[in-house]
Amino acid sequence: YRLVFNDNYWQAVSSEVKSGVSLTHAHNGFIPSLSLERFQTFAGTAAGSSTASINGNQARILHLPSLRFDVLDRPLGASVLYWGLGSSLGYLGRSEPAAIPTGTSFHARNAGRIDFYPHLALPLSGGGWSVLAEAALRETAYTISQTPDLIGANGGVPTISHDPLNRADFEASVDLRPPAFERDFSLARWNRELRHVVEPEITYRYVAGIGEQARNVLLIDSADIATNTNETGFSLTQRFYLRSAGDQPCAVADGEAAEKDCPSRMREWASWQIAQKYFIDRNFGRALIYNRRNVFDATLDQSGIAYLTSPRNLAPIISRLRFEAINNLRVQWDLDYDPKAGEFGADNLYAGYSWGRTTVGVGHEMLNAVDENGSAATTIKSQQVEPFVSIGKPSGKGFNLAANGGYDYDHNTLQYAGAQAVYNWNCCGLSFGYRRFELGSVRNETQWLYSFTLANFGSVGDIRRSNSAFRDPSLPPAY
C-alpha cells in the first residue's frame, strides 16, 4: 500500500469503499458496543462488463455484526494489581477474486468468532523508574478455519476447512522505563533556554501456545494475526524544549491589567525517536511461511511496512523525527531501515509553513514494502512527491485559492494536478476548478469544474467537498 496521499490524489487511485455503523455505551469503565462494518476494494480492471465478472473482481471483508464488551483497567480489590478485559462475538466474512495464474478464488462465509482476553497489570514506580508488568490469557474460537498453500499449488491461496479451530495462548510482557536524563543550556545570544531530555525504554514480550496453528486461522482483522513471540526491544526518544530567558506578560482577562512577572512557557520544538526489536524466536512458533508476505502483530505494532519473508532476529530500525523550531513551521521525517535487506523500507518527509491565510507544503513518500504475487513474495516500490498550497478557505470572504499535485518518480509522470479559485461576496460566491488525472489505463482525463453558491440557500455546479482542491477541515493537517 501507499503510506500517504493528499485528498484528491487518493481519490484518483483508491478503490476502497468503507461502510460502518456502531453503537457504544461507556459507563464506569464498562464498554459494551455493537458495530456493523463492510470493506470493499477492487483488485483490478474486471474482464468484461457482466455483473458476475465485476463482482468476482472485488475483495470484501464483513463484520455483520460484531459485539464487544471491554473493561478498562481497574484495581483488583485492595491489591496493587489492575485487571481488564477484552471480549468479542463476531459474524465474519471474507472473499477475494481469483488469483493469477491459477484462477483460484477465496471465499470464507458465515464465519463465527468468539474472543476472550482477560489480563492483569502490575504498575510500579519509584526513584524515577517506571515498570509495567502484564500477564494475560487469550482464547479465540472459530467456527471454520483454513489450510495454507505451502507448495504454491493454488498460487498461494489457502483453502477453506469447515473444521472449527480453537486458539489459546499465554502472554506476558514487561515495559521498563529508566529515569529520563535532562540538561539545560543557556542560549544567551538568542535570549533562550534549551532543555534536552533523553527518554529510554526497554520492552520484553512473550507469547506461547499458538505455534503452527496460526497458519490455520482465518485472517479477517488484527485479532487474527497473533502468533508466538519471544522478543525484546528498545526505544530512545530525545526531546528538545525551548523558552524565552526572560519573563513574559501573564495571560489576563479582557479589561484587566497585565502583570510582568509570569515565567515564559516552555514548548517542545523537536523530538527524535529511534526504536528496534530483537526476535529471540526467529520463526514465531513456526507460524512463519518462507518466501511469503507474513504480517504478525509482533511486527505490525512496530512498523506498518511489511518486511517479514524469512526467519530473522533483527527487525528494521525506525526513526521518527518531529521538528517545530519556528512558529507555524512543521517538519516530520519518518524512516524505516532494514539492516537485513540493506535498504530503506520507507523514507517519508512532510513539511509545511503557514503565515496569515497562506499555507505551503510538500510531502515525499518512498516505499519498499513486501507484496505477494501468487505463491512468492515480491517488492512494492514507490516514490512520489506531493506539493500543495492554499490561500484562505472556500467559505472565506474575497479571493481564495488552493492547488496540489502528485508526481510519481517511478513512472516519471505527473499523475495528478488540481487547482481551485474562489471569490466570495456577502451574498454569494463563485468557484472555478481544474483537475488532471494521468494514471494510464486506470484513469486519464481532464476536468473543468464550476460552482455558484447563494448564502443561506445552496449551491449549483459540480464542485463538491469530495473533489475540492481545498483540504477537508474534518481531516488532520496535511503536515
LINDAGI-V161297 format. One record per residue. N is the residue number from 0. RES is the residue in three letters. PSI is psi in degrees with one decimal (999 if undefined). OMEGA is omega in degrees with one decimal (NA if undefined). Layout:
N/RES/PSI/OMEGA  N/RES/PSI/OMEGA
//
This chain:
0/TYR/164.8/175.3  1/ARG/141.5/-173.9  2/LEU/-52.2/-172.2  3/VAL/135.5/169.5  4/PHE/149.7/169.3  5/ASN/170.1/-169.6  6/ASP/-51.7/-173.0  7/ASN/-39.2/179.1  8/TYR/-37.5/177.9  9/TRP/-39.4/178.5  10/GLN/-30.9/-178.0  11/ALA/-34.7/-172.3  12/VAL/-15.9/-174.6  13/SER/138.5/176.3  14/SER/13.3/-173.2  15/GLU/140.9/172.8  16/VAL/119.8/-178.9  17/LYS/130.0/177.4  18/SER/139.1/-179.3  19/GLY/151.0/173.7  20/VAL/139.3/-177.4  21/SER/153.2/177.4  22/LEU/122.1/-175.3  23/THR/138.9/175.0  24/HIS/118.6/-179.7  25/ALA/127.4/179.0  26/HIS/117.4/174.9  27/ASN/35.8/177.8  28/GLY/-2.4/176.6  29/PHE/126.6/-170.4  30/ILE/91.2/169.3  31/PRO/146.2/-179.2  32/SER/154.9/177.1  33/LEU/132.1/179.9  34/SER/150.0/172.1  35/LEU/127.2/-175.8  36/GLU/143.6/177.1  37/ARG/123.2/177.5  38/PHE/130.3/-178.6  39/GLN/138.2/175.7  40/THR/148.3/176.4  41/PHE/132.1/-175.8  42/ALA/-13.8/-178.8  43/GLY/-168.9/-179.8  44/THR/122.1/-179.6  45/ALA/140.3/178.0  46/ALA/116.9/-178.4  47/GLY/174.1/-176.6  48/SER/5.6/-178.7  49/SER/154.9/179.4  50/THR/-37.3/-178.5  51/ALA/-43.2/-178.4  52/SER/-35.5/178.8  53/ILE/-46.3/178.7  54/ASN/-34.6/179.7  55/GLY/-9.4/-179.4  56/ASN/8.2/-177.1  57/GLN/144.9/170.6  58/ALA/134.1/-177.6  59/ARG/141.6/171.6  60/ILE/126.3/-173.6  61/LEU/138.4/167.1  62/HIS/93.3/-171.8  63/LEU/86.9/-6.6  64/PRO/-170.8/174.8  65/SER/122.9/178.2  66/LEU/134.0/178.6  67/ARG/150.3/170.9  68/PHE/113.2/-177.0  69/ASP/146.6/175.9  70/VAL/120.4/177.3  71/LEU/152.7/-178.3  72/ASP/132.1/-177.6  73/ARG/154.7/-177.9  74/PRO/142.2/176.4  75/LEU/92.5/-178.3  76/GLY/-135.3/-179.8  77/ALA/9.1/-177.5  78/SER/177.6/178.0  79/VAL/-0.2/-179.2  80/LEU/155.0/172.6  81/TYR/147.7/177.9  82/TRP/153.8/178.1  83/GLY/171.2/-175.6  84/LEU/138.7/168.4  85/GLY/130.5/-179.0  86/SER/151.7/-179.4  87/SER/154.7/174.2  88/LEU/118.4/-173.8  89/GLY/149.4/172.9  90/TYR/111.0/-164.6  91/LEU/160.6/174.6  92/GLY/147.6/177.3  93/ARG/134.7/177.0  94/SER/144.6/179.8  95/GLU/152.5/-179.3  96/PRO/172.4/-178.2  97/ALA/138.1/179.3  98/ALA/148.0/177.0  99/ILE/134.9/9.6  100/PRO/1.7/-171.8  101/THR/-23.4/-177.5  102/GLY/19.9/-178.3  103/THR/122.8/178.1  104/SER/171.1/-178.1  105/PHE/124.8/179.4  106/HIS/115.5/174.8  107/ALA/104.7/-176.1  108/ARG/154.6/173.9  109/ASN/43.9/179.5  110/ALA/129.3/176.6  111/GLY/145.1/-179.2  112/ARG/130.3/174.3  113/ILE/126.4/-176.7  114/ASP/128.3/-179.5  115/PHE/122.9/-166.4  116/TYR/74.6/175.0  117/PRO/150.2/-179.5  118/HIS/155.8/176.5  119/LEU/147.4/179.6  120/ALA/143.7/177.4  121/LEU/99.3/176.8  122/PRO/133.7/179.1  123/LEU/144.6/177.8  124/SER/150.3/178.6  125/GLY/139.4/179.1  126/GLY/27.5/-178.2  127/GLY/-9.1/177.8  128/TRP/146.9/177.1  129/SER/128.7/-179.2  130/VAL/133.1/174.2  131/LEU/111.5/177.4  132/ALA/135.0/-178.0  133/GLU/148.3/174.3  134/ALA/144.1/-176.3  135/ALA/155.1/169.1  136/LEU/139.9/179.7  137/ARG/134.7/177.1  138/GLU/128.1/-178.7  139/THR/125.5/-178.9  140/ALA/133.0/178.7  141/TYR/142.8/178.8  142/THR/-24.2/175.2  143/ILE/170.4/-178.1  144/SER/-170.7/178.4  145/GLN/158.9/176.3  146/THR/116.8/-175.8  147/PRO/150.2/175.7  148/ASP/92.0/-173.5  149/LEU/-23.6/-176.0  150/ILE/-1.9/177.7  151/GLY/17.2/-179.5  152/ALA/-31.7/179.1  153/ASN/25.8/-179.3  154/GLY/26.0/179.7  155/GLY/-2.1/-177.9  156/VAL/124.2/177.8  157/PRO/162.8/177.1  158/THR/148.5/-178.0  159/ILE/134.8/173.4  160/SER/134.3/-179.6  161/HIS/9.8/173.8  162/ASP/132.2/177.0  163/PRO/161.4/-178.1  164/LEU/137.2/178.4  165/ASN/118.9/-178.4  166/ARG/125.3/179.8  167/ALA/143.7/179.7  168/ASP/162.7/172.3  169/PHE/136.5/-176.8  170/GLU/143.4/175.7  171/ALA/144.6/-179.7  172/SER/154.5/176.5  173/VAL/129.8/176.5  174/ASP/113.4/-175.8  175/LEU/124.7/178.6  176/ARG/104.9/177.0  177/PRO/169.6/177.3  178/PRO/141.8/176.9  179/ALA/144.3/176.5  180/PHE/135.4/179.2  181/GLU/153.6/177.8  182/ARG/139.7/-179.9  183/ASP/142.6/178.4  184/PHE/141.8/177.0  185/SER/123.2/178.0  186/LEU/76.1/-173.6  187/ALA/-33.2/-177.8  188/ARG/-34.3/-179.8  189/TRP/6.1/-179.8  190/ASN/45.9/-178.0  191/ARG/159.3/172.4  192/GLU/133.3/-177.5  193/LEU/133.1/174.9  194/ARG/126.9/178.3  195/HIS/122.0/-177.9  196/VAL/131.8/176.8  197/VAL/123.7/-176.3  198/GLU/101.6/176.8  199/PRO/155.6/176.9  200/GLU/135.4/178.2  201/ILE/133.4/-178.3  202/THR/152.3/173.4  203/TYR/137.0/-179.0  204/ARG/137.5/-179.1  205/TYR/128.2/175.9  206/VAL/130.5/-179.5  207/ALA/151.8/175.3  208/GLY/-17.0/-176.9  209/ILE/-52.3/176.7  210/GLY/-145.7/-177.9  211/GLU/-14.6/-179.5  212/GLN/-21.3/179.5  213/ALA/-28.3/179.6  214/ARG/-22.6/-175.5  215/ASN/1.9/-178.9  216/VAL/132.0/174.0  217/LEU/133.6/-178.2  218/LEU/104.7/179.2  219/ILE/-48.1/-179.8  220/ASP/-168.4/-173.0  221/SER/-16.6/177.2  222/ALA/-15.6/-173.2  223/ASP/0.9/-175.7  224/ILE/18.6/176.9  225/ALA/140.0/177.4  226/THR/168.7/168.3  227/ASN/145.2/173.8  228/THR/149.6/173.7  229/ASN/98.2/-167.1  230/GLU/154.7/172.7  231/THR/153.8/-177.4  232/GLY/165.1/177.9  233/PHE/155.6/174.6  234/SER/134.7/178.5  235/LEU/114.1/-177.3  236/THR/127.4/175.8  237/GLN/132.6/179.2  238/ARG/141.2/179.5  239/PHE/122.8/179.8  240/TYR/144.8/-176.9  241/LEU/143.5/173.9  242/ARG/161.8/177.5  243/SER/145.4/-177.9  244/ALA/-31.7/-178.0  245/GLY/170.0/176.6  246/ASP/156.5/-179.5  247/GLN/155.4/176.2  248/PRO/139.9/179.9  249/CYS/152.0/174.1  250/ALA/126.4/-177.2  251/VAL/163.7/177.6  252/ALA/161.7/-179.7  253/ASP/136.8/176.9  254/GLY/-8.3/179.7  255/GLU/155.9/180.0  256/ALA/138.5/-179.7  257/ALA/134.5/175.9  258/GLU/162.8/-174.1  259/LYS/4.9/-170.6  260/ASP/22.5/177.9  261/CYS/132.5/179.0  262/PRO/148.2/179.5  263/SER/150.9/-179.2  264/ARG/145.1/177.6  265/MET/136.3/179.0  266/ARG/149.9/178.5  267/GLU/119.7/-179.2  268/TRP/-8.1/175.7  269/ALA/147.4/172.9  270/SER/149.0/-177.9  271/TRP/119.1/179.3  272/GLN/133.1/172.4  273/ILE/130.6/-176.8  274/ALA/153.2/177.9  275/GLN/156.7/176.1  276/LYS/152.8/172.3  277/TYR/119.1/-178.3  278/PHE/107.4/177.1  279/ILE/-42.3/173.8  280/ASP/96.8/-173.2  281/ARG/-8.7/179.2  282/ASN/-1.6/179.1  283/PHE/49.1/179.3  284/GLY/28.8/-179.0  285/ARG/23.1/174.6  286/ALA/-22.4/-176.0  287/LEU/133.9/175.3  288/ILE/120.9/-174.0  289/TYR/139.3/176.8  290/ASN/31.7/172.8  291/ARG/166.9/175.2  292/ARG/106.6/-179.2  293/ASN/124.5/176.5  294/VAL/111.8/179.9  295/PHE/161.8/179.0  296/ASP/-26.6/178.5  297/ALA/-26.8/178.5  298/THR/-32.8/-175.1  299/LEU/-30.7/-179.8  300/ASP/-2.0/175.1  301/GLN/-40.8/-176.9  302/SER/144.5/175.8  303/GLY/0.6/-178.7  304/ILE/121.3/178.1  305/ALA/129.8/-177.7  306/TYR/-4.9/-170.9  307/LEU/109.3/176.7  308/THR/-9.5/-179.0  309/SER/164.8/178.5  310/PRO/138.2/-179.3  311/ARG/152.4/177.0  312/ASN/-41.5/-175.4  313/LEU/127.8/172.6  314/ALA/164.8/175.8  315/PRO/152.2/173.6  316/ILE/128.6/179.0  317/ILE/142.2/178.2  318/SER/129.7/179.9  319/ARG/110.3/-176.5  320/LEU/127.8/175.9  321/ARG/135.5/-174.3  322/PHE/125.3/178.0  323/GLU/54.4/-175.6  324/ALA/-27.6/-179.1  325/ILE/139.0/178.4  326/ASN/134.0/177.1  327/ASN/6.7/173.4  328/LEU/124.6/-179.6  329/ARG/133.8/177.8  330/VAL/133.8/177.1  331/GLN/126.4/-177.4  332/TRP/114.5/-178.0  333/ASP/129.1/179.6  334/LEU/139.3/168.2  335/ASP/114.3/-179.6  336/TYR/126.4/-179.1  337/ASP/107.1/-178.0  338/PRO/-24.4/179.7  339/LYS/-43.6/178.4  340/ALA/-18.6/-179.4  341/GLY/31.1/179.9  342/GLU/166.7/177.4  343/PHE/130.8/171.8  344/GLY/-32.9/177.8  345/ALA/145.3/176.6  346/ASP/100.0/-172.0  347/ASN/131.8/-178.7  348/LEU/129.3/177.9  349/TYR/132.3/-178.7  350/ALA/145.3/178.4  351/GLY/151.7/179.8  352/TYR/136.1/-178.3  353/SER/140.1/170.4  354/TRP/131.5/-177.7  355/GLY/-125.4/-179.8  356/ARG/4.7/-171.5  357/THR/138.3/174.5  358/THR/129.0/174.8  359/VAL/149.5/-179.2  360/GLY/174.9/180.0  361/VAL/146.5/173.7  362/GLY/139.2/177.4  363/HIS/126.2/-178.3  364/GLU/126.1/173.6  365/MET/131.5/-173.9  366/LEU/130.4/169.3  367/ASN/90.6/-174.4  368/ALA/154.7/179.2  369/VAL/129.1/172.8  370/ASP/-178.8/177.3  371/GLU/124.7/179.0  372/ASN/101.1/-175.5  373/GLY/-123.5/-176.6  374/SER/18.7/-179.2  375/ALA/145.6/178.1  376/ALA/139.1/175.8  377/THR/-174.6/-177.9  378/THR/130.0/171.5  379/ILE/125.2/177.2  380/LYS/131.0/-179.1  381/SER/141.6/174.6  382/GLN/120.5/-175.7  383/GLN/153.5/173.1  384/VAL/139.2/-172.5  385/GLU/93.9/176.3  386/PRO/155.9/176.0  387/PHE/153.7/176.3  388/VAL/142.5/176.1  389/SER/139.9/175.8  390/ILE/112.3/-177.5  391/GLY/-156.2/179.9  392/LYS/159.8/-172.1  393/PRO/-22.4/179.4  394/SER/1.5/-177.2  395/GLY/148.3/-179.9  396/LYS/142.5/-179.7  397/GLY/-151.0/-174.5  398/PHE/134.9/177.7  399/ASN/145.1/-175.1  400/LEU/143.8/174.1  401/ALA/142.6/177.5  402/ALA/146.2/176.7  403/ASN/170.5/-178.7  404/GLY/175.1/178.9  405/GLY/118.0/179.7  406/TYR/128.8/-178.8  407/ASP/114.7/-179.3  408/TYR/-27.8/-180.0  409/ASP/-34.9/-179.9  410/HIS/-2.1/178.7  411/ASN/50.8/-178.7  412/THR/149.1/172.7  413/LEU/100.8/-172.4  414/GLN/-24.2/179.2  415/TYR/142.2/171.9  416/ALA/139.2/-179.9  417/GLY/149.2/177.5  418/ALA/150.1/179.3  419/GLN/129.4/177.9  420/ALA/136.9/-176.8  421/VAL/137.2/170.4  422/TYR/123.0/-177.0  423/ASN/131.8/169.6  424/TRP/-177.8/178.1  425/ASN/-30.2/-174.4  426/CYS/-27.9/-169.5  427/CYS/175.7/-179.7  428/GLY/153.0/-178.6  429/LEU/132.6/-177.6  430/SER/142.2/172.9  431/PHE/138.7/-177.6  432/GLY/155.9/177.7  433/TYR/135.0/176.1  434/ARG/139.2/179.0  435/ARG/123.3/177.6  436/PHE/131.6/176.8  437/GLU/81.2/-175.2  438/LEU/34.2/177.4  439/GLY/-134.2/-178.1  440/SER/-13.3/-179.6  441/VAL/-47.3/-178.6  442/ARG/128.2/179.2  443/ASN/99.0/-175.4  444/GLU/162.4/175.1  445/THR/136.6/-178.9  446/GLN/135.6/170.1  447/TRP/125.2/-171.5  448/LEU/156.0/176.1  449/TYR/162.0/176.6  450/SER/139.0/174.4  451/PHE/125.9/-176.1  452/THR/133.3/174.9  453/LEU/122.2/-173.9  454/ALA/136.1/177.5  455/ASN/18.7/-179.8  456/PHE/-57.9/-178.2  457/GLY/-169.0/-178.7  458/SER/155.7/174.2  459/VAL/150.9/-178.0  460/GLY/-171.7/-175.0  461/ASP/16.7/173.5  462/ILE/120.0/178.7  463/ARG/173.7/177.2  464/ARG/-35.4/-176.1  465/SER/-26.4/-179.2  466/ASN/14.9/178.8  467/SER/143.8/175.9  468/ALA/-17.1/175.3  469/PHE/143.5/-178.0  470/ARG/139.0/178.2  471/ASP/121.2/-177.8  472/PRO/-16.6/178.8  473/SER/-12.0/-179.7  474/LEU/156.8/176.1  475/PRO/163.6/-179.8  476/PRO/152.4/-178.4  477/ALA/-9.5/-178.7  478/TYR/999/NA
//
